[in-house]
């Protein structure tokens, strides 16, 4: 019994001894700042993140970084301690950009007291290296409340009171002289400054020196250039370097920046030790799932000071789509038989496998479970090793093709090529059908200046909602056609648009003449506000999407007679609905908007009632007057004569009272410019069009 009691007491003593904090301090000696941990020099060879903690010491690292505290912090500290690592413990300070108000003194005090509880809870853990108070609190704001630095200073003071064993720092998004001076003035109790720096990493040391801030620094995040500082494609998509190019960047920045400043830099945390979706699934992570990129090799060599001798990841040599690299901005113009090639090699001679994944540039975020990313299925026609032939994505949009190269030994290489599709408009194989050559919808209210034809090109919408007005609920669609090939005898024309699904909603088609527009400029604030001629209406009668049709025969014939071959329509709902009606846009390339013609062998403008309308106009060409000779009517009638220029703009109008004694009328042309004009003559249900030339 005494034996067991002895071992129990011994175990308690041993555990309490093991749980004692290891003191960490900042010293300045022989012109250099240095960290001492347990009295020994400690240069931080850190990994940002909490994935693969056991791999950090295997590759020569000695510390990890977190960004906030919580109930999982104990497990992270324990895992770090078990692997011989320290932890820069992050305290997530509220961001003004996320709604935290630093003028609210009560909220600021509550935040400080919350942190006090966490500090007291974890300060004695032997894995604690330092406290990181806040991360990039100034990010996302051109002007921010400078009191945030005072609040951070108060937290640093509190930590010094509660925990005299570990230094404090805050972490900034880059650093410049002005920012350094502000923090120096408002947060003098910080022991270290932490800086997240990517492309700007080379300027950190000089900025602190120019600010005359005598303080050591940690590079708390670093890696390749961020997406905000990378080269762009022609459509301004950031170009991500390959894992091979990133490896060289990591090597250069560690050797020439982090190790070079021996006076003030006390270490760094490479970003990110794990996998992470930020801009892309591969931009910042040193791993893809659990497979290591070449950057891990680089970090082991830098941390240990020895050549890397383990399994080497593959190296990327080249990646192209239709022969063009990312920097050459590949654009797909063919629906089929596009070709992507990746060239790679393996330093160990391992056989390589290749995976190709298509993702929309703005699509679902994050990694899915399993060995790969979420991608667009069904595009690859054939794969032969490092080469694929593929179909263009269905929608006209921006995309990336991710190419992953594996060596089967846990090594992986990554590269991606942004591309976009600019397929030509769909052309119908049926000569009686024309597909739309442009279409777009608009919204009112706060969305009135958004060009949905450009930002949301795959769909069209219509909706009417008058309560409340101008609230962004209303939607209207414009659809345009090139009718150059339709200038012959027309029996009927129907506009057909695929969609619906909202039973009971009545949708009207209106003629949209004399209003130039295109998908990139159309928005609610510039739409045609004039009263438009209603052509036809139809009511959605099924929950299943289908083609709905409107009779637009007279309007199309008239526009063609007037010389207009670019013919447009507006779709508007006539009754209110809780939801918008969705229609297929031409960019869907499936069931696009269309005009369906029935042609005949007659002329485009069939003769009207010869007992009523004009039988002759003279002289033609005319100078200042044009004579109209009407057929002698059987009674009286009002005849309207409208004059249109060749662009379809109404130039003149006049109404003639025609009876048995007034067969000849004269139209004054003195105010018209020389050119070709069209007369539209209307009486009751009859209409006639005649062309003439003004000299």
BALUM-412887 format. One record per residue (C-alpha): x, y, z negated. Coordinates in steps of 0.25 Angstrom, whole numbers, padded with zeros to 4 digits, always signed. Example, Ala and Ser with C-alpha at 12.3 -4.5 7.8 and 13.67 -1.06 7.14 Angstrom:
% BALUM-412887
+0049-0018-0031 +0055-0004-0029 
//
This chain:
% BALUM-412887
+0000+0000+0000 +0011+0009-0003 +0018+0006+0010 +0005+0011+0018 +0004+0023+0009 +0018+0027+0013 +0016+0025+0028 +0003+0033+0027 +0011+0045+0020 +0022+0043+0030 +0013+0044+0042 +0006+0057+0037 +0020+0063+0034 +0025+0059+0048 +0012+0064+0055 +0013+0077+0047 +0027+0079+0051 +0024+0076+0065 +0013+0086+0066 +0022+0098+0061 +0023+0109+0071 +0036+0111+0078 +0040+0125+0077 +0042+0133+0090 +0048+0147+0091 +0053+0157+0101 +0068+0162+0099 +0077+0171+0107 +0091+0167+0107 +0103+0170+0115 +0095+0179+0125 +0084+0168+0127 +0070+0164+0122 +0068+0150+0118 +0058+0141+0111 +0062+0133+0099 +0054+0121+0096 +0058+0114+0083 +0070+0123+0083 +0074+0117+0097 +0074+0125+0110 +0062+0121+0118 +0060+0125+0133 +0046+0123+0137 +0045+0112+0148 +0030+0113+0149 +0019+0107+0157 +0006+0115+0157 -0006+0105+0154 -0010+0093+0146 -0010+0082+0157 +0000+0072+0157 +0007+0076+0144 +0015+0063+0143 +0021+0067+0157 +0027+0080+0152 +0038+0074+0144 +0041+0064+0154 +0044+0074+0164 +0052+0083+0154 +0042+0093+0149 +0040+0097+0134 +0028+0105+0133 +0013+0106+0138 +0004+0118+0139 -0011+0119+0136 -0020+0131+0138 -0030+0130+0127 -0033+0123+0114 -0044+0113+0110 -0047+0100+0104 -0038+0093+0114 -0026+0101+0110 -0023+0091+0098 -0022+0080+0108 -0013+0088+0118 -0004+0092+0107 -0003+0078+0102 +0000+0072+0116 +0011+0083+0118 +0017+0079+0105 +0017+0065+0108 +0024+0068+0121 +0034+0077+0115 +0028+0090+0121 +0024+0103+0115 +0012+0111+0119 +0010+0126+0122 -0004+0126+0116 -0013+0136+0124 -0024+0145+0117 -0034+0148+0128 -0036+0163+0126 -0049+0169+0131 -0049+0175+0145 -0055+0189+0148 -0058+0183+0162 -0066+0172+0156 -0074+0182+0147 -0066+0183+0134 -0067+0198+0129 -0055+0203+0122 -0062+0215+0117 -0071+0205+0109 -0063+0205+0096 -0071+0194+0090 -0069+0185+0101 -0054+0188+0101 -0054+0185+0086 -0062+0172+0088 -0052+0167+0099 -0040+0170+0090 -0047+0162+0078 -0050+0150+0088 -0035+0150+0092 -0031+0151+0077 -0039+0138+0074 -0032+0131+0086 -0018+0136+0082 -0020+0131+0067 -0025+0117+0073 -0013+0115+0082 -0001+0123+0077 +0006+0112+0069 +0006+0102+0081 +0020+0099+0084 +0017+0100+0099 +0013+0115+0099 +0024+0123+0106 +0017+0137+0107 +0003+0143+0108 -0001+0149+0122 -0011+0160+0119 -0020+0162+0131 -0017+0158+0146 -0018+0169+0157 -0028+0177+0149 -0026+0189+0159 -0029+0181+0171 -0040+0184+0181 -0041+0199+0176 -0035+0211+0183 -0039+0219+0170 -0040+0212+0157 -0041+0215+0142 -0027+0216+0137 -0032+0213+0123 -0031+0198+0127 -0016+0200+0124 -0019+0206+0110 -0028+0194+0107 -0017+0184+0112 -0007+0191+0103 -0017+0190+0091 -0017+0175+0094 -0002+0174+0094 -0002+0181+0080 -0012+0171+0075 -0004+0160+0080 +0009+0165+0073 +0001+0166+0060 -0005+0152+0061 +0007+0145+0068 +0021+0150+0066 +0027+0138+0073 +0023+0141+0088 +0025+0153+0097 +0014+0160+0105 +0012+0164+0119 +0002+0168+0129 +0001+0164+0144 -0001+0174+0155 -0004+0173+0170 +0009+0177+0175 +0016+0189+0169 +0020+0203+0174 +0027+0215+0167 +0014+0222+0163 +0007+0209+0158 +0019+0206+0150 +0020+0220+0144 +0005+0219+0140 +0006+0206+0133 +0019+0210+0126 +0012+0222+0120 -0001+0215+0116 +0004+0201+0112 +0018+0203+0105 +0016+0191+0096 +0017+0181+0108 +0030+0173+0107 +0030+0169+0122 +0024+0173+0134 +0018+0162+0143 +0016+0165+0158 +0009+0157+0169 +0016+0160+0182 +0016+0153+0195 +0021+0161+0207 +0025+0172+0198 +0033+0164+0188 +0046+0170+0193 +0042+0184+0188 +0039+0180+0173 +0052+0183+0167 +0054+0196+0174 +0040+0201+0170 +0043+0198+0155 +0057+0205+0156 +0051+0217+0163 +0040+0218+0152 +0052+0218+0142 +0044+0206+0134 +0055+0198+0127 +0047+0185+0125 +0049+0171+0131 +0040+0165+0141 +0034+0152+0145 +0029+0150+0159 +0016+0143+0155 +0011+0139+0169 +0019+0138+0181 +0019+0131+0194 +0017+0134+0209 +0012+0147+0214 -0003+0148+0210 -0014+0149+0221 -0015+0164+0219 +0000+0166+0223 +0001+0155+0234 +0001+0157+0249 -0013+0157+0256 -0019+0151+0268 -0025+0159+0279 -0039+0159+0271 -0031+0162+0258 -0031+0148+0252 -0019+0146+0243 -0009+0136+0247 -0004+0126+0237 +0010+0122+0238 +0013+0107+0239 +0017+0099+0227 +0031+0098+0233 +0032+0113+0235 +0026+0115+0221 +0038+0106+0215 +0048+0116+0221 +0041+0128+0215 +0040+0122+0201 +0055+0118+0202 +0059+0132+0207 +0051+0139+0196 +0056+0131+0185 +0070+0132+0188 +0070+0147+0193 +0060+0153+0183 +0057+0145+0171 +0071+0140+0168 +0078+0152+0174 +0073+0162+0163 +0081+0156+0151 +0079+0169+0143 +0064+0169+0142 +0057+0157+0148 +0055+0146+0138 +0048+0136+0147 +0036+0134+0155 +0024+0125+0157 +0022+0120+0171 +0008+0120+0177 +0001+0111+0178 +0005+0097+0171 -0007+0090+0177 -0017+0091+0188 -0026+0104+0189 -0036+0110+0199 -0032+0124+0201 -0034+0130+0215 -0031+0116+0219 -0030+0102+0212 -0015+0102+0215 -0010+0116+0213 -0005+0116+0199 -0005+0102+0194 +0009+0094+0193 +0000+0082+0194 -0011+0077+0203 -0019+0068+0193 -0008+0060+0187 +0002+0061+0199 +0014+0070+0198 +0018+0080+0208 +0033+0084+0211 +0032+0095+0202 +0032+0085+0190 +0046+0081+0195 +0050+0095+0196 +0046+0098+0182 +0053+0085+0176 +0066+0089+0183 +0065+0104+0178 +0061+0100+0163 +0072+0089+0162 +0083+0095+0170 +0085+0082+0177 +0081+0077+0191 +0068+0070+0193 +0070+0055+0195 +0055+0050+0194 +0045+0047+0205 +0045+0059+0214 +0031+0064+0220 +0030+0065+0235 +0034+0078+0242 +0025+0086+0252 +0032+0089+0265 +0020+0095+0273 +0005+0095+0273 -0004+0100+0285 -0018+0101+0291 -0018+0100+0306 -0003+0104+0306 -0005+0116+0297 +0001+0117+0283 -0007+0125+0271 +0001+0138+0274 -0004+0137+0289 -0018+0138+0284 -0024+0125+0292 -0038+0127+0297 -0047+0116+0302 -0054+0119+0315 -0057+0104+0319 -0068+0096+0312 -0060+0083+0314 -0046+0077+0315 -0039+0087+0307 -0025+0082+0302 -0018+0083+0288 -0004+0078+0286 +0005+0078+0273 +0019+0075+0274 +0026+0070+0261 +0038+0062+0256 +0041+0055+0243 +0055+0056+0237 +0055+0042+0232 +0050+0036+0245 +0036+0032+0239 +0025+0029+0249 +0016+0041+0249 +0000+0041+0250 -0008+0053+0254 -0021+0059+0250 -0029+0070+0257 -0040+0078+0249 -0048+0089+0255 -0054+0099+0246 -0062+0112+0248 -0054+0124+0244 -0065+0128+0234 -0072+0115+0230 -0074+0107+0217 -0063+0109+0207 -0054+0100+0200 -0049+0086+0201 -0058+0074+0201 -0056+0061+0194 -0047+0051+0201 -0034+0052+0209 -0038+0063+0219 -0045+0077+0220 -0060+0079+0225 -0060+0081+0240 -0068+0082+0252 -0071+0067+0257 -0072+0062+0271 -0063+0072+0278 -0051+0062+0281 -0053+0055+0294 -0040+0047+0293 -0028+0046+0285 -0015+0041+0289 -0004+0042+0278 -0001+0057+0277 -0011+0061+0288 -0026+0063+0288 -0036+0067+0299 -0048+0074+0293 -0061+0081+0296 -0062+0096+0293 -0071+0098+0280 -0086+0100+0284 -0087+0114+0279 -0079+0126+0284 -0071+0130+0271 -0057+0130+0265 -0051+0117+0260 -0038+0110+0255 -0032+0097+0259 -0025+0091+0247 -0014+0081+0251 -0009+0072+0240 +0004+0063+0242 +0006+0051+0232 +0018+0042+0230 +0011+0032+0222 +0021+0034+0210 +0013+0045+0203 +0019+0056+0212 +0010+0065+0221 +0012+0077+0230 +0001+0087+0234 -0001+0097+0244 -0014+0104+0250 -0017+0111+0263 -0029+0122+0263 -0037+0122+0275 -0050+0127+0280 -0060+0123+0291 -0063+0133+0302 -0071+0123+0311 -0078+0129+0323 -0093+0131+0322 -0101+0118+0325 -0106+0117+0339 -0118+0109+0342 -0118+0098+0352 -0132+0102+0356 -0133+0113+0366 -0147+0117+0360 -0141+0119+0346 -0132+0130+0341 -0125+0129+0327 -0123+0142+0319 -0110+0149+0321 -0111+0157+0308 -0120+0156+0296 -0119+0162+0281 -0128+0165+0270 -0129+0177+0260 -0133+0180+0246 -0138+0192+0239 -0135+0198+0225 -0121+0196+0220 -0117+0187+0231 -0121+0197+0242 -0107+0200+0246 -0102+0186+0247 -0100+0180+0261 -0106+0167+0260 -0103+0163+0274 -0089+0163+0270 -0089+0159+0256 -0100+0148+0257 -0100+0145+0272 -0106+0131+0271 -0120+0134+0267 -0131+0144+0270 -0142+0148+0260 -0155+0156+0260 -0163+0160+0248 -0173+0170+0244 -0174+0175+0229 -0181+0188+0226 -0180+0187+0211 -0171+0193+0207 -0167+0200+0220 -0153+0202+0224 -0148+0192+0214 -0140+0183+0224 -0151+0173+0226 -0155+0177+0240 -0148+0170+0252 -0149+0172+0267 -0142+0165+0279 -0137+0170+0292 -0135+0160+0304 -0129+0164+0317 -0128+0157+0331 -0120+0159+0344 -0131+0157+0354 -0123+0160+0366 -0126+0147+0373 -0141+0148+0370 -0144+0159+0381 -0155+0152+0389 -0169+0148+0389 -0174+0145+0375 -0186+0138+0371 -0183+0138+0356 -0173+0140+0345 -0173+0136+0331 -0163+0139+0320 -0160+0127+0311 -0153+0127+0298 -0150+0115+0289 -0153+0115+0274 -0165+0119+0266 -0168+0109+0254 -0176+0120+0247 -0191+0117+0250 -0201+0128+0252 -0191+0139+0255 -0195+0146+0268 -0183+0151+0276 -0184+0161+0288 -0175+0164+0299 -0173+0178+0304 -0166+0184+0316 -0153+0191+0313 -0149+0200+0325 -0140+0211+0326 -0133+0208+0313 -0118+0203+0315 -0113+0194+0304 -0104+0183+0301 -0101+0172+0290 -0089+0180+0284 -0096+0193+0282 -0111+0190+0280 -0116+0193+0266 -0129+0198+0259 -0124+0213+0259 -0122+0213+0274 -0134+0204+0279 -0144+0209+0289 -0154+0217+0280 -0164+0220+0292 -0177+0214+0293 -0174+0202+0302 -0184+0195+0311 -0190+0182+0305 -0189+0171+0315 -0194+0159+0308 -0196+0152+0295 -0195+0138+0289 -0198+0132+0276 -0189+0121+0269 -0197+0109+0267 -0188+0098+0263 -0178+0096+0252 -0168+0090+0262 -0159+0099+0271 -0163+0099+0285 -0163+0109+0297 -0173+0120+0296 -0177+0128+0309 -0182+0141+0312 -0187+0145+0326 -0179+0157+0331 -0182+0156+0346 -0186+0170+0349 -0175+0176+0341 -0164+0168+0348 -0170+0170+0362 -0171+0185+0359 -0157+0187+0353 -0151+0179+0365 -0159+0188+0375 -0153+0200+0368 -0139+0195+0370 -0137+0190+0356 -0130+0176+0356 -0126+0177+0341 -0139+0175+0334 -0141+0175+0319 -0152+0171+0309 -0155+0174+0295 -0161+0164+0286 -0169+0169+0274 -0178+0162+0264 -0193+0167+0263 -0196+0162+0250 -0189+0162+0237 -0181+0150+0231 -0174+0146+0219 -0162+0141+0227 -0156+0144+0240 -0159+0136+0253 -0146+0130+0258 -0143+0128+0273 -0131+0122+0280 -0121+0132+0286 -0114+0129+0299 -0101+0127+0291 -0107+0114+0285 -0106+0109+0299 -0118+0100+0296 -0131+0104+0301 -0127+0118+0304 -0137+0130+0307 -0141+0129+0322 -0150+0135+0333 -0158+0124+0340 -0162+0129+0354 -0172+0123+0364 -0168+0129+0378 -0176+0130+0391 -0172+0132+0405 -0178+0146+0406 -0171+0160+0403 -0167+0165+0389 -0178+0176+0390 -0191+0170+0396 -0200+0180+0403 -0211+0185+0394 -0226+0189+0398 -0225+0195+0411 -0238+0202+0409 -0232+0210+0398 -0217+0212+0398 -0207+0219+0406 -0205+0214+0421 -0194+0223+0425 -0184+0233+0419 -0177+0244+0428 -0167+0249+0431 -0157+0239+0425 -0146+0244+0422 -0153+0256+0417 -0148+0270+0413 -0157+0278+0404 -0170+0271+0406 -0176+0257+0408 -0189+0254+0415 -0197+0243+0410 -0208+0237+0419 -0219+0229+0411 -0228+0219+0417 -0242+0225+0418 -0249+0221+0405 -0263+0216+0404 -0265+0225+0393 -0257+0234+0383 -0245+0230+0375 -0234+0236+0366 -0221+0232+0372 -0208+0234+0363 -0195+0235+0371 -0182+0234+0363 -0168+0236+0368 -0156+0228+0363 -0141+0230+0366 -0133+0218+0370 -0129+0216+0355 -0144+0214+0351 -0145+0228+0344 -0159+0235+0346 -0156+0248+0354 -0170+0253+0357 -0184+0249+0356 -0197+0255+0362 -0212+0251+0363 -0220+0252+0376 -0235+0252+0376 -0237+0245+0389 -0251+0245+0397 -0256+0243+0411 -0251+0258+0415 -0237+0257+0409 -0229+0246+0415 -0216+0254+0416 -0209+0259+0404 -0196+0266+0402 -0185+0263+0391 -0176+0274+0388 -0161+0269+0388 -0154+0283+0386 -0149+0280+0372 -0143+0266+0375 -0129+0263+0378 -0125+0256+0391 -0126+0241+0390 -0134+0229+0391 -0147+0229+0384 -0159+0220+0381 -0174+0223+0381 -0183+0216+0372 -0197+0218+0376 -0208+0213+0367 -0223+0213+0368 -0232+0205+0359 -0226+0191+0359 -0219+0193+0372 -0204+0197+0373 -0194+0199+0384 -0180+0203+0385 -0173+0210+0397 -0159+0215+0398 -0154+0229+0404 -0142+0237+0406 -0140+0251+0401 -0131+0259+0410 
//
